[in-house]
């Protein structure tokens, strides 16, 4: 029998990469979303408001997945609201599937805010020593990741499925209309700098500029998710999920600039977040899109200035240890520069950015 996968959050960077990986491996894939974004070819689309328990119950009435993957969140006004809404979405899906999850695998994707705390609490708690390790546990702050984990754990106790939790850093991969997409945001920023003669200034903190960092290729995360869903060693464990190399932004930034044929500006005397500097970007992008006949002229569907600012503005070094995953048998690896240039090449091929 062909294995069945259900991906909650199918239209995002992670959902797209995972669907493509699963289909290459012979799985049938269904994707659950609000229906507002494009989904990968070959995926059976299921549409519901995930905050509406009755709607989720109805749309999943006939589903019986071998593996259920959560890569979904909805940004709210504060972390208490994030906990209520995002924990509720996971709870609604698990409750709708209920006993049909017995013997299945449920995977949850969260991220390094497990160790750092949510955006609004950055730098306010005790930050674990880098590199972050799974054994370091939770921070004593409100965090919707913990609420989502607790829903997965409670469901496992009730319905008898195995689970895994995956903690990537910033995801580098292809999707349009995603709320957190640094790779695409930087591609749009660099393109505007080239076309308009703007300086290509690193927008983040000196700690990020000078400290060690890592990121997560969406394809690598998809590989780890599939491994955890099928390997005995992946059951009932939490795993960091990053490329496996480390870098400093002061090394990577000029290399990203070189890809676009521009010069990287010197690090500024003070932080210069993108959100405050991109006031003219929307109109400028319309001109660029028209000139090059690009597929999307609305910059709000491409660039997430606030998220890139938050990631690059962290007032601390942030990178991750992969020993637990390696020792368990997952040995996937990506070179980070290749992750970025591979994404940029795809964006060109899809006419999202100009050649």
Protein Blocks (a to p, Z undefined) as FASTA:
>chain_A
ZZddddehjlmmklmmmmmmmmmnopacddddehlaccdehiacddddfklmklmmmmmm
mgccfbdcdddddddfbfklmmmmmmmmmmmmmmmnmmmlgoiacddddbfklmnopfkl
gokaccddddddfklopadbddfklmmmmmmmmmmmmnopacddddddddddddehiabd
fklmmmmmmmmmmmnopacddfbdfklmmmccddddfklmmmmmmmmmmgmklgopacdd
dehiacdfklmmmmmmmmnopacddddfbdcdfklmmmmmmmmmmmmmmmnopablblkl
mbcfklmmmmmmpcbdcdddfklmmmnopacdcdfklmmmmmmmmmmmnomacZZ
